[in-house]
Amino acid sequence: MIGAKVTVHASYIQGRLYLEDEDPNPGRKYAHDWGNAIGNAFKDTFTATNSSGSWCNVVTRKFGDITVLYSGEVHGVKVPMGNNNAEDLMDRRLGLKTTGLARRNKLPWRTWYMQSYLLGITTVFIGYRDHADVVRETEEVHLADLSIRENQESRIACEGYSALVSLKTTFASLSEGESDDAIWKVTIQGGALGEVKRLNENQARGVKARRADPKHPVDRLGIVPRRIIEVLKVG
């Protein structure tokens, strides 16, 4: 939404706008050897996995007069050896990133900073891998030490607000006469709204099925589980 072009799915339900990332290849599968340091393999190699599942961090922020509630995965927590005290875990959250050694001086800090900042993550752990995808060096970077910090925070506030206002205004108009179950495909870049397309019935069904688990079916209205809508009503 900020800077790079992104595509999202959207539903406008009872005056609230819901967004989620589009997955252009929902059927793809990733397979990496344990020694390879790409994606989830990197996270698995450098963290002790908690069998209870991943940590989804839910955050609320104000962009001008717009309140945003969003969530994202916290990759890991830096815990001192032998310390099992969970009280300060929020201050020890880490973002895990990996890239090639040759790109060490061309890191995508604008994107990494935005992702971490919005979730309240202050430290990024980076693994630099060789041509065989084996990590040879690691580095821990504190976002507060980056020279782009003030510029990026201002940019996030400005472009983020611009995109949200455009989305809110557009969907308040488009949703008139539409079912709450409608799903839209939207492109956004640099705070500007691009193409907005309503998905047909088959396309919408495919979006809902992306994360479906036959053992634990979830009833959705548009892209949103109905239980979330009910909880937000109460809140």
C-alpha positions as protocol buffer text, in pm:
chain_id: "A"
residue {
  index: 1
  type: MET
  ca { x: 0 y: 0 z: 0 }
}
residue {
  index: 2
  type: ILE
  ca { x: 290 y: 231 z: 76 }
}
residue {
  index: 3
  type: GLY
  ca { x: 552 y: 254 z: -196 }
}
residue {
  index: 4
  type: ALA
  ca { x: 549 y: -75 z: -388 }
}
residue {
  index: 5
  type: LYS
  ca { x: 242 y: -182 z: -581 }
}
residue {
  index: 6
  type: VAL
  ca { x: 25 y: -425 z: -386 }
}
residue {
  index: 7
  type: THR
  ca { x: -291 y: -620 z: -462 }
}
residue {
  index: 8
  type: VAL
  ca { x: -543 y: -693 z: -190 }
}
residue {
  index: 9
  type: HIS
  ca { x: -886 y: -844 z: -151 }
}
residue {
  index: 10
  type: ALA
  ca { x: -1149 y: -629 z: 17 }
}
residue {
  index: 11
  type: SER
  ca { x: -1494 y: -657 z: 169 }
}
residue {
  index: 12
  type: TYR
  ca { x: -1704 y: -366 z: 295 }
}
residue {
  index: 13
  type: ILE
  ca { x: -1937 y: -487 z: 568 }
}
residue {
  index: 14
  type: GLN
  ca { x: -2163 y: -274 z: 788 }
}
residue {
  index: 15
  type: GLY
  ca { x: -1952 y: 39 z: 746 }
}
residue {
  index: 16
  type: ARG
  ca { x: -1618 y: -134 z: 801 }
}
residue {
  index: 17
  type: LEU
  ca { x: -1357 y: -204 z: 534 }
}
residue {
  index: 18
  type: TYR
  ca { x: -1169 y: -535 z: 558 }
}
residue {
  index: 19
  type: LEU
  ca { x: -851 y: -603 z: 359 }
}
residue {
  index: 20
  type: GLU
  ca { x: -623 y: -903 z: 313 }
}
residue {
  index: 21
  type: ASP
  ca { x: -320 y: -972 z: 92 }
}
residue {
  index: 22
  type: GLU
  ca { x: -392 y: -1141 z: -237 }
}
residue {
  index: 23
  type: ASP
  ca { x: -202 y: -1464 z: -296 }
}
residue {
  index: 24
  type: PRO
  ca { x: -152 y: -1483 z: -674 }
}
residue {
  index: 25
  type: ASN
  ca { x: -43 y: -1848 z: -655 }
}
residue {
  index: 26
  type: PRO
  ca { x: -249 y: -2002 z: -371 }
}
residue {
  index: 27
  type: GLY
  ca { x: -173 y: -2360 z: -476 }
}
residue {
  index: 28
  type: ARG
  ca { x: 205 y: -2333 z: -472 }
}
residue {
  index: 29
  type: LYS
  ca { x: 407 y: -2533 z: -222 }
}
residue {
  index: 30
  type: TYR
  ca { x: 751 y: -2456 z: -84 }
}
residue {
  index: 31
  type: ALA
  ca { x: 1010 y: -2727 z: -28 }
}
residue {
  index: 32
  type: HIS
  ca { x: 1358 y: -2657 z: 108 }
}
residue {
  index: 33
  type: ASP
  ca { x: 1621 y: -2873 z: 269 }
}
residue {
  index: 34
  type: TRP
  ca { x: 1678 y: -2809 z: 639 }
}
residue {
  index: 35
  type: GLY
  ca { x: 2016 y: -2650 z: 565 }
}
residue {
  index: 36
  type: ASN
  ca { x: 1868 y: -2407 z: 313 }
}
residue {
  index: 37
  type: ALA
  ca { x: 1791 y: -2064 z: 450 }
}
residue {
  index: 38
  type: ILE
  ca { x: 1491 y: -1939 z: 257 }
}
residue {
  index: 39
  type: GLY
  ca { x: 1153 y: -1837 z: 393 }
}
residue {
  index: 40
  type: ASN
  ca { x: 1017 y: -2067 z: 661 }
}
residue {
  index: 41
  type: ALA
  ca { x: 1332 y: -2283 z: 650 }
}
residue {
  index: 42
  type: PHE
  ca { x: 1531 y: -1980 z: 771 }
}
residue {
  index: 43
  type: LYS
  ca { x: 1285 y: -1917 z: 1053 }
}
residue {
  index: 44
  type: ASP
  ca { x: 1286 y: -2283 z: 1156 }
}
residue {
  index: 45
  type: THR
  ca { x: 1665 y: -2298 z: 1158 }
}
residue {
  index: 46
  type: PHE
  ca { x: 1718 y: -1990 z: 1374 }
}
residue {
  index: 47
  type: THR
  ca { x: 1429 y: -2023 z: 1619 }
}
residue {
  index: 48
  type: ALA
  ca { x: 1314 y: -2277 z: 1872 }
}
residue {
  index: 49
  type: THR
  ca { x: 963 y: -2359 z: 1753 }
}
residue {
  index: 50
  type: ASN
  ca { x: 672 y: -2321 z: 1991 }
}
residue {
  index: 51
  type: SER
  ca { x: 440 y: -2616 z: 1924 }
}
residue {
  index: 52
  type: SER
  ca { x: 137 y: -2407 z: 2017 }
}
residue {
  index: 53
  type: GLY
  ca { x: 159 y: -2227 z: 1681 }
}
residue {
  index: 54
  type: SER
  ca { x: 266 y: -1892 z: 1541 }
}
residue {
  index: 55
  type: TRP
  ca { x: 223 y: -1558 z: 1716 }
}
residue {
  index: 56
  type: CYS
  ca { x: -16 y: -1327 z: 1535 }
}
residue {
  index: 57
  type: ASN
  ca { x: 33 y: -974 z: 1663 }
}
residue {
  index: 58
  type: VAL
  ca { x: -285 y: -762 z: 1657 }
}
residue {
  index: 59
  type: VAL
  ca { x: -229 y: -386 z: 1654 }
}
residue {
  index: 60
  type: THR
  ca { x: -452 y: -80 z: 1641 }
}
residue {
  index: 61
  type: ARG
  ca { x: -329 y: 255 z: 1511 }
}
residue {
  index: 62
  type: LYS
  ca { x: -474 y: 593 z: 1423 }
}
residue {
  index: 63
  type: PHE
  ca { x: -409 y: 748 z: 1082 }
}
residue {
  index: 64
  type: GLY
  ca { x: -564 y: 1092 z: 1114 }
}
residue {
  index: 65
  type: ASP
  ca { x: -935 y: 1035 z: 1175 }
}
residue {
  index: 66
  type: ILE
  ca { x: -920 y: 669 z: 1064 }
}
residue {
  index: 67
  type: THR
  ca { x: -875 y: 383 z: 1310 }
}
residue {
  index: 68
  type: VAL
  ca { x: -700 y: 74 z: 1173 }
}
residue {
  index: 69
  type: LEU
  ca { x: -698 y: -273 z: 1328 }
}
residue {
  index: 70
  type: TYR
  ca { x: -456 y: -515 z: 1164 }
}
residue {
  index: 71
  type: SER
  ca { x: -253 y: -826 z: 1233 }
}
residue {
  index: 72
  type: GLY
  ca { x: 71 y: -988 z: 1123 }
}
residue {
  index: 73
  type: GLU
  ca { x: 305 y: -1266 z: 1226 }
}
residue {
  index: 74
  type: VAL
  ca { x: 582 y: -1208 z: 1479 }
}
residue {
  index: 75
  type: HIS
  ca { x: 868 y: -1425 z: 1355 }
}
residue {
  index: 76
  type: GLY
  ca { x: 1050 y: -1470 z: 1684 }
}
residue {
  index: 77
  type: VAL
  ca { x: 1135 y: -1344 z: 2030 }
}
residue {
  index: 78
  type: LYS
  ca { x: 1487 y: -1292 z: 2165 }
}
residue {
  index: 79
  type: VAL
  ca { x: 1490 y: -1455 z: 2508 }
}
residue {
  index: 80
  type: PRO
  ca { x: 1806 y: -1466 z: 2724 }
}
residue {
  index: 81
  type: MET
  ca { x: 1933 y: -1819 z: 2784 }
}
residue {
  index: 82
  type: GLY
  ca { x: 1751 y: -1980 z: 3073 }
}
residue {
  index: 83
  type: ASN
  ca { x: 1497 y: -1698 z: 3104 }
}
residue {
  index: 84
  type: ASN
  ca { x: 1142 y: -1829 z: 3079 }
}
residue {
  index: 85
  type: ASN
  ca { x: 976 y: -1508 z: 3198 }
}
residue {
  index: 86
  type: ALA
  ca { x: 712 y: -1420 z: 2940 }
}
residue {
  index: 87
  type: GLU
  ca { x: 625 y: -1079 z: 3089 }
}
residue {
  index: 88
  type: ASP
  ca { x: 864 y: -881 z: 2868 }
}
residue {
  index: 89
  type: LEU
  ca { x: 818 y: -1073 z: 2543 }
}
residue {
  index: 90
  type: MET
  ca { x: 654 y: -773 z: 2373 }
}
residue {
  index: 91
  type: ASP
  ca { x: 980 y: -579 z: 2402 }
}
residue {
  index: 92
  type: ARG
  ca { x: 1182 y: -872 z: 2265 }
}
residue {
  index: 93
  type: ARG
  ca { x: 999 y: -930 z: 1936 }
}
residue {
  index: 94
  type: LEU
  ca { x: 1214 y: -989 z: 1628 }
}
residue {
  index: 95
  type: GLY
  ca { x: 1160 y: -971 z: 1256 }
}
residue {
  index: 96
  type: LEU
  ca { x: 1356 y: -1243 z: 1072 }
}
residue {
  index: 97
  type: LYS
  ca { x: 1485 y: -1160 z: 723 }
}
residue {
  index: 98
  type: THR
  ca { x: 1720 y: -1340 z: 487 }
}
residue {
  index: 99
  type: THR
  ca { x: 1900 y: -1232 z: 171 }
}
residue {
  index: 100
  type: GLY
  ca { x: 2206 y: -1312 z: -38 }
}
residue {
  index: 101
  type: LEU
  ca { x: 2554 y: -1200 z: 68 }
}
residue {
  index: 102
  type: ALA
  ca { x: 2585 y: -1010 z: -258 }
}
residue {
  index: 103
  type: ARG
  ca { x: 2288 y: -792 z: -161 }
}
residue {
  index: 104
  type: ARG
  ca { x: 2423 y: -691 z: 176 }
}
residue {
  index: 105
  type: ASN
  ca { x: 2458 y: -328 z: 69 }
}
residue {
  index: 106
  type: LYS
  ca { x: 2123 y: -323 z: -113 }
}
residue {
  index: 107
  type: LEU
  ca { x: 1882 y: -430 z: 158 }
}
residue {
  index: 108
  type: PRO
  ca { x: 1515 y: -333 z: 110 }
}
residue {
  index: 109
  type: TRP
  ca { x: 1503 y: -130 z: 429 }
}
residue {
  index: 110
  type: ARG
  ca { x: 1208 y: 83 z: 320 }
}
residue {
  index: 111
  type: THR
  ca { x: 990 y: -229 z: 301 }
}
residue {
  index: 112
  type: TRP
  ca { x: 1142 y: -403 z: 602 }
}
residue {
  index: 113
  type: TYR
  ca { x: 1111 y: -92 z: 814 }
}
residue {
  index: 114
  type: MET
  ca { x: 746 y: -45 z: 724 }
}
residue {
  index: 115
  type: GLN
  ca { x: 657 y: -409 z: 798 }
}
residue {
  index: 116
  type: SER
  ca { x: 833 y: -403 z: 1135 }
}
residue {
  index: 117
  type: TYR
  ca { x: 723 y: -55 z: 1240 }
}
residue {
  index: 118
  type: LEU
  ca { x: 355 y: -122 z: 1181 }
}
residue {
  index: 119
  type: LEU
  ca { x: 369 y: -431 z: 1406 }
}
residue {
  index: 120
  type: GLY
  ca { x: 571 y: -259 z: 1676 }
}
residue {
  index: 121
  type: ILE
  ca { x: 882 y: -470 z: 1610 }
}
residue {
  index: 122
  type: THR
  ca { x: 1201 y: -278 z: 1688 }
}
residue {
  index: 123
  type: THR
  ca { x: 1473 y: -527 z: 1591 }
}
residue {
  index: 124
  type: VAL
  ca { x: 1546 y: -723 z: 1273 }
}
residue {
  index: 125
  type: PHE
  ca { x: 1765 y: -1035 z: 1261 }
}
residue {
  index: 126
  type: ILE
  ca { x: 1919 y: -1086 z: 917 }
}
residue {
  index: 127
  type: GLY
  ca { x: 2077 y: -1399 z: 774 }
}
residue {
  index: 128
  type: TYR
  ca { x: 2310 y: -1361 z: 474 }
}
residue {
  index: 129
  type: ARG
  ca { x: 2325 y: -1672 z: 259 }
}
residue {
  index: 130
  type: ASP
  ca { x: 2569 y: -1789 z: -8 }
}
residue {
  index: 131
  type: HIS
  ca { x: 2490 y: -1920 z: -358 }
}
residue {
  index: 132
  type: ALA
  ca { x: 2395 y: -2258 z: -206 }
}
residue {
  index: 133
  type: ASP
  ca { x: 2140 y: -2088 z: 25 }
}
residue {
  index: 134
  type: VAL
  ca { x: 2340 y: -2163 z: 339 }
}
residue {
  index: 135
  type: VAL
  ca { x: 2361 y: -1881 z: 595 }
}
residue {
  index: 136
  type: ARG
  ca { x: 2721 y: -1766 z: 637 }
}
residue {
  index: 137
  type: GLU
  ca { x: 2672 y: -1448 z: 840 }
}
residue {
  index: 138
  type: THR
  ca { x: 2405 y: -1297 z: 1062 }
}
residue {
  index: 139
  type: GLU
  ca { x: 2336 y: -945 z: 1181 }
}
residue {
  index: 140
  type: GLU
  ca { x: 2100 y: -784 z: 1430 }
}
residue {
  index: 141
  type: VAL
  ca { x: 1977 y: -435 z: 1343 }
}
residue {
  index: 142
  type: HIS
  ca { x: 1782 y: -199 z: 1567 }
}
residue {
  index: 143
  type: LEU
  ca { x: 1538 y: 12 z: 1365 }
}
residue {
  index: 144
  type: ALA
  ca { x: 1600 y: 315 z: 1585 }
}
residue {
  index: 145
  type: ASP
  ca { x: 1960 y: 324 z: 1457 }
}
residue {
  index: 146
  type: LEU
  ca { x: 1861 y: 354 z: 1091 }
}
residue {
  index: 147
  type: SER
  ca { x: 1903 y: 692 z: 921 }
}
residue {
  index: 148
  type: ILE
  ca { x: 1574 y: 645 z: 730 }
}
residue {
  index: 149
  type: ARG
  ca { x: 1366 y: 616 z: 1049 }
}
residue {
  index: 150
  type: GLU
  ca { x: 1208 y: 963 z: 1062 }
}
residue {
  index: 151
  type: ASN
  ca { x: 1154 y: 980 z: 686 }
}
residue {
  index: 152
  type: GLN
  ca { x: 986 y: 639 z: 679 }
}
residue {
  index: 153
  type: GLU
  ca { x: 756 y: 707 z: 971 }
}
residue {
  index: 154
  type: SER
  ca { x: 641 y: 1032 z: 807 }
}
residue {
  index: 155
  type: ARG
  ca { x: 593 y: 851 z: 474 }
}
residue {
  index: 156
  type: ILE
  ca { x: 392 y: 573 z: 636 }
}
residue {
  index: 157
  type: ALA
  ca { x: 162 y: 826 z: 801 }
}
residue {
  index: 158
  type: CYS
  ca { x: 115 y: 1034 z: 483 }
}
residue {
  index: 159
  type: GLU
  ca { x: 80 y: 763 z: 217 }
}
residue {
  index: 160
  type: GLY
  ca { x: -101 y: 527 z: 451 }
}
residue {
  index: 161
  type: TYR
  ca { x: -364 y: 789 z: 533 }
}
residue {
  index: 162
  type: SER
  ca { x: -404 y: 882 z: 166 }
}
residue {
  index: 163
  type: ALA
  ca { x: -464 y: 519 z: 66 }
}
residue {
  index: 164
  type: LEU
  ca { x: -708 y: 459 z: 350 }
}
residue {
  index: 165
  type: VAL
  ca { x: -913 y: 770 z: 268 }
}
residue {
  index: 166
  type: SER
  ca { x: -933 y: 664 z: -99 }
}
residue {
  index: 167
  type: LEU
  ca { x: -1037 y: 312 z: -3 }
}
residue {
  index: 168
  type: LYS
  ca { x: -1297 y: 426 z: 248 }
}
residue {
  index: 169
  type: THR
  ca { x: -1453 y: 679 z: 9 }
}
residue {
  index: 170
  type: THR
  ca { x: -1453 y: 437 z: -287 }
}
residue {
  index: 171
  type: PHE
  ca { x: -1611 y: 146 z: -102 }
}
residue {
  index: 172
  type: ALA
  ca { x: -1868 y: 357 z: 76 }
}
residue {
  index: 173
  type: SER
  ca { x: -1996 y: 439 z: -273 }
}
residue {
  index: 174
  type: LEU
  ca { x: -1943 y: 98 z: -440 }
}
residue {
  index: 175
  type: SER
  ca { x: -2111 y: -94 z: -159 }
}
residue {
  index: 176
  type: GLU
  ca { x: -2449 y: 73 z: -206 }
}
residue {
  index: 177
  type: GLY
  ca { x: -2689 y: -198 z: -314 }
}
residue {
  index: 178
  type: GLU
  ca { x: -2417 y: -466 z: -289 }
}
residue {
  index: 179
  type: SER
  ca { x: -2427 y: -776 z: -72 }
}
residue {
  index: 180
  type: ASP
  ca { x: -2204 y: -781 z: 237 }
}
residue {
  index: 181
  type: ASP
  ca { x: -2068 y: -1106 z: 93 }
}
residue {
  index: 182
  type: ALA
  ca { x: -1907 y: -928 z: -205 }
}
residue {
  index: 183
  type: ILE
  ca { x: -1529 y: -952 z: -250 }
}
residue {
  index: 184
  type: TRP
  ca { x: -1328 y: -696 z: -445 }
}
residue {
  index: 185
  type: LYS
  ca { x: -977 y: -708 z: -591 }
}
residue {
  index: 186
  type: VAL
  ca { x: -789 y: -380 z: -546 }
}
residue {
  index: 187
  type: THR
  ca { x: -447 y: -251 z: -652 }
}
residue {
  index: 188
  type: ILE
  ca { x: -275 y: 26 z: -455 }
}
residue {
  index: 189
  type: GLN
  ca { x: 59 y: 201 z: -501 }
}
residue {
  index: 190
  type: GLY
  ca { x: 217 y: 493 z: -320 }
}
residue {
  index: 191
  type: GLY
  ca { x: -106 y: 582 z: -145 }
}
residue {
  index: 192
  type: ALA
  ca { x: -299 y: 595 z: -475 }
}
residue {
  index: 193
  type: LEU
  ca { x: -591 y: 367 z: -557 }
}
residue {
  index: 194
  type: GLY
  ca { x: -564 y: 177 z: -887 }
}
residue {
  index: 195
  type: GLU
  ca { x: -792 y: -89 z: -1032 }
}
residue {
  index: 196
  type: VAL
  ca { x: -1098 y: -196 z: -832 }
}
residue {
  index: 197
  type: LYS
  ca { x: -1273 y: -510 z: -959 }
}
residue {
  index: 198
  type: ARG
  ca { x: -1563 y: -704 z: -809 }
}
residue {
  index: 199
  type: LEU
  ca { x: -1496 y: -1080 z: -815 }
}
residue {
  index: 200
  type: ASN
  ca { x: -1757 y: -1306 z: -969 }
}
residue {
  index: 201
  type: GLU
  ca { x: -1912 y: -1589 z: -770 }
}
residue {
  index: 202
  type: ASN
  ca { x: -1654 y: -1851 z: -868 }
}
residue {
  index: 203
  type: GLN
  ca { x: -1360 y: -1617 z: -801 }
}
residue {
  index: 204
  type: ALA
  ca { x: -1500 y: -1520 z: -463 }
}
residue {
  index: 205
  type: ARG
  ca { x: -1549 y: -1886 z: -373 }
}
residue {
  index: 206
  type: GLY
  ca { x: -1184 y: -1951 z: -462 }
}
residue {
  index: 207
  type: VAL
  ca { x: -1065 y: -1668 z: -237 }
}
residue {
  index: 208
  type: LYS
  ca { x: -1267 y: -1804 z: 56 }
}
residue {
  index: 209
  type: ALA
  ca { x: -1132 y: -2155 z: -5 }
}
residue {
  index: 210
  type: ARG
  ca { x: -765 y: -2050 z: 3 }
}
residue {
  index: 211
  type: ARG
  ca { x: -740 y: -2093 z: 378 }
}
residue {
  index: 212
  type: ALA
  ca { x: -1019 y: -2343 z: 422 }
}
residue {
  index: 213
  type: ASP
  ca { x: -954 y: -2644 z: 642 }
}
residue {
  index: 214
  type: PRO
  ca { x: -1213 y: -2920 z: 584 }
}
residue {
  index: 215
  type: LYS
  ca { x: -1163 y: -3038 z: 941 }
}
residue {
  index: 216
  type: HIS
  ca { x: -1235 y: -2691 z: 1081 }
}
residue {
  index: 217
  type: PRO
  ca { x: -1467 y: -2507 z: 841 }
}
residue {
  index: 218
  type: VAL
  ca { x: -1495 y: -2131 z: 887 }
}
residue {
  index: 219
  type: ASP
  ca { x: -1812 y: -1947 z: 791 }
}
residue {
  index: 220
  type: ARG
  ca { x: -1712 y: -1629 z: 608 }
}
residue {
  index: 221
  type: LEU
  ca { x: -1895 y: -1319 z: 500 }
}
residue {
  index: 222
  type: GLY
  ca { x: -1684 y: -1186 z: 216 }
}
residue {
  index: 223
  type: ILE
  ca { x: -1323 y: -1240 z: 323 }
}
residue {
  index: 224
  type: VAL
  ca { x: -1406 y: -1215 z: 694 }
}
residue {
  index: 225
  type: PRO
  ca { x: -1489 y: -1497 z: 938 }
}
residue {
  index: 226
  type: ARG
  ca { x: -1835 y: -1419 z: 1075 }
}
residue {
  index: 227
  type: ARG
  ca { x: -1714 y: -1462 z: 1433 }
}
residue {
  index: 228
  type: ILE
  ca { x: -1478 y: -1164 z: 1387 }
}
residue {
  index: 229
  type: ILE
  ca { x: -1766 y: -947 z: 1268 }
}
residue {
  index: 230
  type: GLU
  ca { x: -1970 y: -1048 z: 1573 }
}
residue {
  index: 231
  type: VAL
  ca { x: -1680 y: -972 z: 1809 }
}
residue {
  index: 232
  type: LEU
  ca { x: -1628 y: -626 z: 1656 }
}
residue {
  index: 233
  type: LYS
  ca { x: -1999 y: -555 z: 1699 }
}
residue {
  index: 234
  type: VAL
  ca { x: -1971 y: -619 z: 2070 }
}
residue {
  index: 235
  type: GLY
  ca { x: -1647 y: -424 z: 2102 }
}
